Amino acid sequence: MDIYRIDGSGKVGEFFGIPVATDASTGIVAGVNRDSEVLLVDERTGKEMRRFTLASPVRLASIVGSKEKTLLLTADQVVHRVPLAN
Protein backbone atom coordinates (compact mmCIF):
# COMPACT_ATOMS: atom_id res chain seq x y z
CA MET A 1 0.00 0.00 0.00
CA ASP A 2 1.42 3.37 -0.99
CA ILE A 3 0.86 6.50 1.09
CA TYR A 4 0.71 9.83 -0.77
CA ARG A 5 0.27 13.41 0.41
CA ILE A 6 -3.24 14.68 -0.29
CA ASP A 7 -1.89 17.84 -1.92
CA GLY A 8 -0.23 15.70 -4.59
CA SER A 9 3.30 16.73 -3.63
CA GLY A 10 4.61 13.19 -3.52
CA LYS A 11 4.80 9.80 -1.94
CA VAL A 12 5.28 9.59 1.82
CA GLY A 13 5.95 5.88 2.14
CA GLU A 14 4.59 2.40 1.69
CA PHE A 15 3.84 -0.80 3.53
CA PHE A 16 2.91 -4.30 2.46
CA GLY A 17 -0.67 -5.12 3.37
CA ILE A 18 -4.26 -3.94 3.32
CA PRO A 19 -5.45 -0.95 5.37
CA VAL A 20 -8.24 -1.89 7.81
CA ALA A 21 -8.54 1.38 9.77
CA THR A 22 -7.32 4.96 9.56
CA ASP A 23 -7.65 7.96 11.83
CA ALA A 24 -6.86 11.48 10.64
CA SER A 25 -6.66 12.96 14.16
CA THR A 26 -3.90 10.57 15.23
CA GLY A 27 -2.35 10.13 11.78
CA ILE A 28 -2.31 6.35 12.10
CA VAL A 29 -3.10 3.61 9.60
CA ALA A 30 -3.76 0.08 10.83
CA GLY A 31 -2.98 -2.50 8.17
CA VAL A 32 -3.10 -6.26 7.97
CA ASN A 33 0.02 -7.77 6.48
CA ARG A 34 -0.79 -11.44 7.02
CA ASP A 35 -4.13 -12.75 8.31
CA SER A 36 -3.26 -12.22 11.96
CA GLU A 37 -0.40 -9.69 11.72
CA VAL A 38 -1.26 -6.03 12.27
CA LEU A 39 0.93 -3.03 11.44
CA LEU A 40 0.46 0.47 12.83
CA VAL A 41 1.93 3.00 10.40
CA ASP A 42 2.42 6.76 10.80
CA GLU A 43 0.67 8.25 7.76
CA ARG A 44 2.72 11.45 7.95
CA THR A 45 6.10 9.70 7.66
CA GLY A 46 5.20 6.25 6.30
CA LYS A 47 7.20 4.64 9.10
CA GLU A 48 6.06 1.53 10.91
CA MET A 49 5.22 2.32 14.54
CA ARG A 50 4.36 -1.13 15.79
CA ARG A 51 3.77 -4.68 14.56
CA PHE A 52 2.05 -7.49 16.43
CA THR A 53 0.52 -10.89 15.79
CA LEU A 54 -2.79 -12.13 17.16
CA ALA A 55 -3.93 -15.74 17.56
CA SER A 56 -6.69 -15.43 14.94
CA PRO A 57 -7.12 -13.48 11.66
CA VAL A 58 -8.21 -9.84 11.96
CA ARG A 59 -11.69 -9.15 10.57
CA LEU A 60 -12.31 -5.55 11.66
CA ALA A 61 -10.34 -2.69 13.20
CA SER A 62 -11.22 0.72 14.56
CA ILE A 63 -9.00 3.38 16.07
CA VAL A 64 -10.78 4.97 19.02
CA GLY A 65 -9.64 7.54 21.51
CA SER A 66 -7.00 10.12 21.00
CA LYS A 67 -3.73 8.15 20.77
CA GLU A 68 -4.99 5.77 23.44
CA LYS A 69 -6.11 2.54 21.82
CA THR A 70 -7.28 0.67 18.80
CA LEU A 71 -9.89 -2.10 18.76
CA LEU A 72 -9.45 -5.25 16.70
CA LEU A 73 -12.05 -7.94 16.12
CA THR A 74 -10.65 -11.33 15.15
CA ALA A 75 -12.21 -14.30 13.38
CA ASP A 76 -12.70 -16.12 16.69
CA GLN A 77 -14.97 -13.22 17.83
CA VAL A 78 -12.46 -11.83 20.35
CA VAL A 79 -12.08 -8.07 20.68
CA HIS A 80 -8.55 -6.88 21.48
CA ARG A 81 -7.69 -3.41 22.82
CA VAL A 82 -4.19 -2.53 21.78
CA PRO A 83 -2.39 0.64 22.96
CA LEU A 84 -1.20 2.79 20.08
CA ALA A 85 2.48 3.57 19.80
CA ASN A 86 3.58 7.03 20.94
N, CA, C and O atoms as a printed pandas DataFrame, in Angstrom:
     atom_number atom_name residue_name chain_id  residue_number  x_coord  y_coord  z_coord
0              1         N          MET        A               1    0.846   -1.162    0.000
1              2        CA          MET        A               1    0.000    0.000    0.000
2              3         C          MET        A               1    0.897    1.232    0.000
3              4         O          MET        A               1    1.787    1.359    0.841
4              5         N          ASP        A               2    0.665    2.120   -0.926
5              6        CA          ASP        A               2    1.424    3.372   -0.988
6              7         C          ASP        A               2    0.681    4.467   -0.238
7              8         O          ASP        A               2   -0.549    4.500   -0.232
8              9         N          ILE        A               3    1.427    5.357    0.390
9             10        CA          ILE        A               3    0.860    6.502    1.094
10            11         C          ILE        A               3    1.344    7.765    0.393
11            12         O          ILE        A               3    2.546    7.999    0.272
12            13         N          TYR        A               4    0.391    8.579   -0.068
13            14        CA          TYR        A               4    0.708    9.830   -0.769
14            15         C          TYR        A               4    0.147   11.021   -0.006
15            16         O          TYR        A               4   -0.851   10.901    0.704
16            17         N          ARG        A               5    0.788   12.158   -0.157
17            18        CA          ARG        A               5    0.267   13.405    0.405
18            19         C          ARG        A               5   -0.990   13.798   -0.358
19            20         O          ARG        A               5   -1.056   13.629   -1.575
20            21         N          ILE        A               6   -1.977   14.317    0.344
21            22        CA          ILE        A               6   -3.236   14.676   -0.286
22            23         C          ILE        A               6   -3.088   15.856   -1.257
23            24         O          ILE        A               6   -3.878   15.997   -2.191
24            25         N          ASP        A               7   -2.083   16.695   -1.034
25            26        CA          ASP        A               7   -1.890   17.842   -1.922
26            27         C          ASP        A               7   -1.168   17.464   -3.215
27            28         O          ASP        A               7   -0.902   18.321   -4.057
28            29         N          GLY        A               8   -0.852   16.174   -3.367
29            30        CA          GLY        A               8   -0.230   15.699   -4.594
30            31         C          GLY        A               8    1.259   15.972   -4.695
31            32         O          GLY        A               8    1.845   15.818   -5.766
32            33         N          SER        A               9    1.884   16.377   -3.584
33            34        CA          SER        A               9    3.301   16.733   -3.627
34            35         C          SER        A               9    4.252   15.542   -3.519
35            36         O          SER        A               9    5.468   15.725   -3.459
36            37         N          GLY        A              10    3.713   14.335   -3.493
37            38        CA          GLY        A              10    4.610   13.187   -3.518
38            39         C          GLY        A              10    4.224   12.058   -2.589
39            40         O          GLY        A              10    3.287   12.141   -1.795
40            41         N          LYS        A              11    4.995   11.006   -2.733
41            42        CA          LYS        A              11    4.798    9.799   -1.941
42            43         C          LYS        A              11    5.469    9.954   -0.585
43            44         O          LYS        A              11    6.602   10.425   -0.483
44            45         N          VAL        A              12    4.745    9.548    0.457
45            46        CA          VAL        A              12    5.278    9.594    1.817
46            47         C          VAL        A              12    5.987    8.295    2.155
47            48         O          VAL        A              12    7.079    8.311    2.724
48            49         N          GLY        A              13    5.379    7.177    1.810
49            50        CA          GLY        A              13    5.948    5.880    2.140
50            51         C          GLY        A              13    5.065    4.764    1.642
51            52         O          GLY        A              13    4.141    4.984    0.859
52            53         N          GLU        A              14    5.358    3.562    2.105
53            54        CA          GLU        A              14    4.586    2.400    1.690
54            55         C          GLU        A              14    4.715    1.303    2.726
55            56         O          GLU        A              14    5.658    1.275    3.517
56            57         N          PHE        A              15    3.753    0.404    2.707
57            58        CA          PHE        A              15    3.838   -0.798    3.530
58            59         C          PHE        A              15    3.141   -1.918    2.788
59            60         O          PHE        A              15    2.269   -1.672    1.955
60            61         N          PHE        A              16    3.521   -3.141    3.087
61            62        CA          PHE        A              16    2.907   -4.297    2.465
62            63         C          PHE        A              16    1.693   -4.684    3.288
63            64         O          PHE        A              16    1.817   -4.953    4.483
64            65         N          GLY        A              17    0.535   -4.718    2.677
65            66        CA          GLY        A              17   -0.669   -5.120    3.373
66            67         C          GLY        A              17   -1.884   -4.350    2.909
67            68         O          GLY        A              17   -1.835   -3.591    1.940
68            69         N          ILE        A              18   -2.977   -4.562    3.625
69            70        CA          ILE        A              18   -4.261   -3.940    3.321
70            71         C          ILE        A              18   -4.662   -3.059    4.501
71            72         O          ILE        A              18   -4.654   -3.532    5.638
72            73         N          PRO        A              19   -5.011   -1.793    4.268
73            74        CA          PRO        A              19   -5.454   -0.951    5.373
74            75         C          PRO        A              19   -6.825   -1.406    5.887
75            76         O          PRO        A              19   -7.733   -1.675    5.101
76            77         N          VAL        A              20   -6.960   -1.489    7.211
77            78        CA          VAL        A              20   -8.241   -1.885    7.809
78            79         C          VAL        A              20   -8.838   -0.775    8.660
79            80         O          VAL        A              20  -10.022   -0.820    8.992
80            81         N          ALA        A              21   -8.029    0.227    9.018
81            82        CA          ALA        A              21   -8.539    1.377    9.773
82            83         C          ALA        A              21   -7.569    2.543    9.620
83            84         O          ALA        A              21   -6.355    2.356    9.534
84            85         N          THR        A              22   -8.128    3.745    9.587
85            86        CA          THR        A              22   -7.316    4.958    9.563
86            87         C          THR        A              22   -7.940    5.966   10.509
87            88         O          THR        A              22   -9.129    5.891   10.819
88            89         N          ASP        A              23   -7.134    6.903   10.964
89            90        CA          ASP        A              23   -7.647    7.958   11.831
90            91         C          ASP        A              23   -6.851    9.230   11.558
91            92         O          ASP        A              23   -5.654    9.297   11.835
92            93         N          ALA        A              24   -7.529   10.234   11.011
93            94        CA          ALA        A              24   -6.864   11.485   10.643
94            95         C          ALA        A              24   -6.365   12.247   11.860
95            96         O          ALA        A              24   -5.323   12.898   11.783
96            97         N          SER        A              25   -7.075   12.186   12.977
97            98        CA          SER        A              25   -6.662   12.959   14.156
98            99         C          SER        A              25   -5.366   12.440   14.769
99           100         O          SER        A              25   -4.580   13.222   15.303
100          101         N          THR        A              26   -5.134   11.129   14.698
101          102        CA          THR        A              26   -3.896   10.566   15.234
102          103         C          THR        A              26   -2.857   10.352   14.145
103          104         O          THR        A              26   -1.675   10.184   14.443
104          105         N          GLY        A              27   -3.285   10.355   12.880
105          106        CA          GLY        A              27   -2.352   10.131   11.775
106          107         C          GLY        A              27   -1.854    8.711   11.699
107          108         O          GLY        A              27   -0.707    8.471   11.322
108          109         N          ILE        A              28   -2.717    7.750   12.059
109          110        CA          ILE        A              28   -2.309    6.350   12.102
110          111         C          ILE        A              28   -3.133    5.523   11.131
111          112         O          ILE        A              28   -4.342    5.711   11.002
112          113         N          VAL        A              29   -2.457    4.600   10.446
113          114        CA          VAL        A              29   -3.102    3.611    9.596
114          115         C          VAL        A              29   -2.846    2.249   10.217
115          116         O          VAL        A              29   -1.705    1.909   10.529
116          117         N          ALA        A              30   -3.908    1.465   10.398
117          118        CA          ALA        A              30   -3.760    0.076   10.833
118          119         C          ALA        A              30   -3.917   -0.790    9.596
119          120         O          ALA        A              30   -4.918   -0.690    8.887
120          121         N          GLY        A              31   -2.942   -1.630    9.338
121          122        CA          GLY        A              31   -2.981   -2.498    8.167
122          123         C          GLY        A              31   -2.747   -3.940    8.552
123          124         O          GLY        A              31   -2.073   -4.236    9.539
124          125         N          VAL        A              32   -3.311   -4.833    7.761
125          126        CA          VAL        A              32   -3.102   -6.264    7.971
126          127         C          VAL        A              32   -2.136   -6.745    6.907
127          128         O          VAL        A              32   -2.396   -6.634    5.709
128          129         N          ASN        A              33   -1.015   -7.284    7.368
129          130        CA          ASN        A              33    0.020   -7.775    6.479
130          131         C          ASN        A              33   -0.255   -9.236    6.143
131          132         O          ASN        A              33   -0.362   -9.599    4.971
132          133         N          ARG        A              34   -0.365  -10.047    7.138
133          134        CA          ARG        A              34   -0.793  -11.440    7.018
134          135         C          ARG        A              34   -2.103  -11.529    7.771
135          136         O          ARG        A              34   -2.487  -10.564    8.432
136          137         N          ASP        A              35   -2.803  -12.646    7.697
137          138        CA          ASP        A              35   -4.128  -12.749    8.313
138          139         C          ASP        A              35   -4.191  -12.249    9.742
139          140         O          ASP        A              35   -5.146  -11.569   10.118
140          141         N          SER        A              36   -3.196  -12.572   10.537
141          142        CA          SER        A              36   -3.256  -12.222   11.957
142          143         C          SER        A              36   -2.158  -11.247   12.372
143          144         O          SER        A              36   -1.946  -11.033   13.565
144          145         N          GLU        A              37   -1.459  -10.654   11.410
145          146        CA          GLU        A              37   -0.397   -9.694   11.719
146          147         C          GLU        A              37   -0.880   -8.275   11.411
147          148         O          GLU        A              37   -1.328   -7.987   10.301
148          149         N          VAL        A              38   -0.783   -7.402   12.402
149          150        CA          VAL        A              38   -1.260   -6.029   12.273
150          151         C          VAL        A              38   -0.075   -5.068   12.342
151          152         O          VAL        A              38    0.818   -5.217   13.177
152          153         N          LEU        A              39   -0.086   -4.082   11.448
153          154        CA          LEU        A              39    0.926   -3.027   11.439
154          155         C          LEU        A              39    0.254   -1.714   11.784
155          156         O          LEU        A              39   -0.844   -1.439   11.302
156          157         N          LEU        A              40    0.888   -0.903   12.604
157          158        CA          LEU        A              40    0.460    0.470   12.830
158          159         C          LEU        A              40    1.491    1.358   12.157
159          160         O          LEU        A              40    2.678    1.292   12.475
160          161         N          VAL        A              41    1.037    2.193   11.221
161          162        CA          VAL        A              41    1.928    3.004   10.396
162          163         C          VAL        A              41    1.576    4.480   10.584
163          164         O          VAL        A              41    0.402    4.849   10.604
164          165         N          ASP        A              42    2.596    5.311   10.719
165          166        CA          ASP        A              42    2.417    6.760   10.800
166          167         C          ASP        A              42    2.178    7.281    9.386
167          168         O          ASP        A              42    3.068    7.201    8.540
168          169         N          GLU        A              43    0.989    7.811    9.123
169          170        CA          GLU        A              43    0.668    8.245    7.759
170          171         C          GLU        A              43    1.423    9.498    7.340
171          172         O          GLU        A              43    1.501    9.797    6.148
172          173         N          ARG        A              44    1.974   10.225    8.283
173          174        CA          ARG        A              44    2.720   11.446    7.952
174          175         C          ARG        A              44    4.142   11.147    7.485
175          176         O          ARG        A              44    4.709   11.885    6.678
176          177         N          THR        A              45    4.714   10.052    8.003
177          178        CA          THR        A              45    6.095    9.701    7.656
178          179         C          THR        A              45    6.198    8.394    6.876
179          180         O          THR        A              45    7.207    8.146    6.216
180          181         N          GLY        A              46    5.166    7.560    6.947
181          182        CA          GLY        A              46    5.204    6.251    6.304
182          183         C          GLY        A              46    5.975    5.216    7.092
183          184         O          GLY        A              46    6.182    4.102    6.611
184          185         N          LYS        A              47    6.405    5.561    8.295
185          186        CA          LYS        A              47    7.200    4.639    9.104
186          187         C          LYS        A              47    6.313    3.732    9.955
187          188         O          LYS        A              47    5.280    4.146   10.483
188          189         N          GLU        A              48    6.755    2.483   10.066
189          190        CA          GLU        A              48    6.060    1.528   10.915
190          191         C          GLU        A              48    6.266    1.906   12.374
191          192         O          GLU        A              48    7.392    2.131   12.818
192          193         N          MET        A              49    5.160    1.972   13.117
193          194        CA          MET        A              49    5.219    2.323   14.536
194          195         C          MET        A              49    5.228    1.082   15.414
195          196         O          MET        A              49    5.893    1.036   16.449
196          197         N          ARG        A              50    4.485    0.089   14.983
197          198        CA          ARG        A              50    4.361   -1.129   15.787
198          199         C          ARG        A              50    3.850   -2.259   14.911
199          200         O          ARG        A              50    3.130   -2.029   13.940
200          201         N          ARG        A              51    4.226   -3.476   15.261
201          202        CA          ARG        A              51    3.765   -4.678   14.559
202          203         C          ARG        A              51    3.473   -5.728   15.618
203          204         O          ARG        A              51    4.258   -5.908   16.550
204          205         N          PHE        A              52    2.359   -6.417   15.483
205          206        CA          PHE        A              52    2.054   -7.486   16.426
206          207         C          PHE        A              52    1.214   -8.553   15.742
207          208         O          PHE        A              52    0.571   -8.306   14.722
208          209         N          THR        A              53    1.234   -9.738   16.326
209          210        CA          THR        A              53    0.517  -10.890   15.785
210          211         C          THR        A              53   -0.508  -11.357   16.803
211          212         O          THR        A              53   -0.215  -11.482   17.992
212          213         N          LEU        A              54   -1.717  -11.615   16.316
213          214        CA          LEU        A              54   -2.791  -12.131   17.159
214          215         C          LEU        A              54   -2.991  -13.612   16.865
215          216         O          LEU        A              54   -2.458  -14.129   15.883
216          217         N          ALA        A              55   -3.746  -14.288   17.703
217          218        CA          ALA        A              55   -3.930  -15.736   17.560
218          219         C          ALA        A              55   -4.894  -16.109   16.442
219          220         O          ALA        A              55   -4.922  -17.263   16.015
220          221         N          SER        A              56   -5.682  -15.155   15.961
221          222        CA          SER        A              56   -6.686  -15.433   14.943
222          223         C          SER        A              56   -6.680  -14.301   13.921
223          224         O          SER        A              56   -6.275  -13.190   14.264
224          225         N          PRO        A              57   -7.110  -14.532   12.686
225          226        CA          PRO        A              57   -7.117  -13.478   11.665
226          227         C          PRO        A              57   -7.966  -12.263   12.059
227          228         O          PRO        A              57   -9.011  -12.404   12.694
228          229         N          VAL        A              58   -7.507  -11.088   11.679
229          230        CA          VAL        A              58   -8.208   -9.840   11.963
230          231         C          VAL        A              58   -9.340   -9.669   10.952
231          232         O          VAL        A              58   -9.131   -9.824    9.749
232          233         N          ARG        A              59  -10.527   -9.353   11.437
233          234        CA          ARG        A              59  -11.686   -9.148   10.572
234          235         C          ARG        A              59  -12.116   -7.683   10.523
235          236         O          ARG        A              59  -12.676   -7.241    9.519
236          237         N          LEU        A              60  -11.862   -6.927   11.586
237          238        CA          LEU        A              60  -12.313   -5.546   11.663
238          239         C          LEU        A              60  -11.403   -4.788   12.610
239          240         O          LEU        A              60  -10.928   -5.344   13.600
240          241         N          ALA        A              61  -11.160   -3.522   12.310
241          242        CA          ALA        A              61  -10.341   -2.692   13.201
242          243         C          ALA        A              61  -10.940   -1.302   13.254
243          244         O          ALA        A              61  -11.537   -0.832   12.286
244          245         N          SER        A              62  -10.777   -0.651   14.389
245          246        CA          SER        A              62  -11.223    0.721   14.562
246          247         C          SER        A              62  -10.283    1.411   15.537
247          248         O          SER        A              62   -9.957    0.863   16.589
248          249         N          ILE        A              63   -9.855    2.604   15.187
249          250        CA          ILE        A              63   -8.998    3.381   16.074
250          251         C          ILE        A              63   -9.906    4.309   16.854
251          252         O          ILE        A              63  -10.588    5.153   16.272
252          253         N          VAL        A              64   -9.915    4.158   18.165
253          254        CA          VAL        A              64  -10.785    4.968   19.023
254          255         C          VAL        A              64   -9.954    5.641   20.095
255          256         O          VAL        A              64   -8.940    5.104   20.541
256          257         N          GLY        A              65  -10.383    6.802   20.498
257          258        CA          GLY        A              65   -9.641    7.545   21.505
258          259         C          GLY        A              65   -8.482    8.269   20.879
259          260         O          GLY        A              65   -7.979    7.881   19.825
260          261         N          SER        A              66   -8.079    9.286   21.514
261          262        CA          SER        A              66   -7.002   10.117   20.999
262          263         C          SER        A              66   -5.665    9.537   21.419
263          264         O          SER        A              66   -5.217    9.760   22.544
264          265         N          LYS        A              67   -5.025    8.797   20.533
265          266        CA          LYS        A              67   -3.727    8.146   20.765
266          267         C          LYS        A              67   -3.751    7.197   21.958
267          268         O          LYS        A              67   -2.713    6.948   22.570
268          269         N          GLU        A              68   -4.914    6.671   22.289
269          270        CA          GLU        A              68   -4.988    5.775   23.438
270          271         C          GLU        A              68   -5.067    4.310   23.043
271          272         O          GLU        A              68   -4.312    3.491   23.566
272          273         N          LYS        A              69   -5.970    3.962   22.124
273          274        CA          LYS        A              69   -6.114    2.540   21.820
274          275         C          LYS        A              69   -6.773    2.315   20.480
275          276         O          LYS        A              69   -7.419    3.197   19.915
276          277         N          THR        A              70   -6.590    1.119   20.000
277          278        CA          THR        A              70   -7.285    0.665   18.803
278          279         C          THR        A              70   -7.993   -0.637   19.150
279          280         O          THR        A              70   -7.505   -1.416   19.968
280          281         N          LEU        A              71   -9.126   -0.868   18.535
281          282        CA          LEU        A              71   -9.886   -2.097   18.759
282          283         C          LEU        A              71   -9.755   -2.994   17.545
283          284         O          LEU        A              71   -9.835   -2.525   16.409
284          285         N          LEU        A              72   -9.555   -4.274   17.776
285          286        CA          LEU        A              72   -9.445   -5.246   16.696
286          287         C          LEU        A              72  -10.391   -6.398   16.985
287          288         O          LEU        A              72  -10.401   -6.937   18.092
288          289         N          LEU        A              73  -11.182   -6.775   15.998
289          290        CA          LEU        A              73  -12.048   -7.939   16.121
290          291         C          LEU        A              73  -11.456   -9.050   15.268
291          292         O          LEU        A              73  -11.186   -8.857   14.082
292          293         N          THR        A              74  -11.255  -10.212   15.876
293          294        CA          THR        A              74  -10.645  -11.327   15.151
294          295         C          THR        A              74  -11.699  -12.355   14.749
295          296         O          THR        A              74  -12.844  -12.293   15.196
296          297         N          ALA        A              75  -11.303  -13.290   13.909
297          298        CA          ALA        A              75  -12.207  -14.304   13.376
298          299         C          ALA        A              75  -12.820  -15.174   14.470
299          300         O          ALA        A              75  -13.905  -15.724   14.282
300          301         N          ASP        A              76  -12.147  -15.306   15.599
301          302        CA          ASP        A              76  -12.701  -16.117   16.691
302          303         C          ASP        A              76  -13.597  -15.293   17.611
303          304         O          ASP        A              76  -13.894  -15.710   18.731
304          305         N          GLN        A              77  -14.036  -14.101   17.129
305          306        CA          GLN        A              77  -14.970  -13.223   17.828
306          307         C          GLN        A              77  -14.410  -12.651   19.132
307          308         O          GLN        A              77  -15.164  -12.392   20.070
308          309         N          VAL        A              78  -13.103  -12.454   19.193
309          310        CA          VAL        A              78  -12.456  -11.834   20.347
310          311         C          VAL        A              78  -12.106  -10.402   19.982
311          312         O          VAL        A              78  -11.543  -10.141   18.919
312          313         N          VAL        A              79  -12.444   -9.475   20.874
313          314        CA          VAL        A              79  -12.077   -8.068   20.684
314          315         C          VAL        A              79  -10.819   -7.787   21.484
315          316         O          VAL        A              79  -10.761   -8.084   22.677
316          317         N          HIS        A              80   -9.810   -7.215   20.835
317          318        CA          HIS        A              80   -8.555   -6.876   21.475
318          319         C          HIS        A              80   -8.449   -5.363   21.547
319          320         O          HIS        A              80   -8.760   -4.679   20.571
320          321         N          ARG        A              81   -8.016   -4.824   22.685
321          322        CA          ARG        A              81   -7.695   -3.409   22.821
322          323         C          ARG        A              81   -6.183   -3.309   22.866
323          324         O          ARG        A              81   -5.537   -3.860   23.757
324          325         N          VAL        A              82   -5.632   -2.608   21.905
325          326        CA          VAL        A              82   -4.194   -2.528   21.782
326          327         C          VAL        A              82   -3.770   -1.074   21.928
327          328         O          VAL        A              82   -4.280   -0.226   21.196
328          329         N          PRO        A              83   -2.852   -0.747   22.848
329          330        CA          PRO        A              83   -2.389    0.639   22.963
330          331         C          PRO        A              83   -1.642    1.050   21.705
331          332         O          PRO        A              83   -0.843    0.284   21.166
332          333         N          LEU        A              84   -1.908    2.259   21.246
333          334        CA          LEU        A              84   -1.199    2.791   20.083
334          335         C          LEU        A              84    0.200    3.203   20.492
335          336         O          LEU        A              84    0.443    3.577   21.639
336          337         N          ALA        A              85    1.112    3.130   19.543
337          338        CA          ALA        A              85    2.479    3.572   19.800
338          339         C          ALA        A              85    2.509    5.075   19.968
339          340         O          ALA        A              85    1.680    5.780   19.393
340          341         N          ASN        A              86    3.456    5.577   20.751
341          342        CA          ASN        A              86    3.582    7.026   20.936
342          343         C          ASN        A              86    4.352    7.650   19.813
343          344         O          ASN        A              86    4.555    8.864   19.803
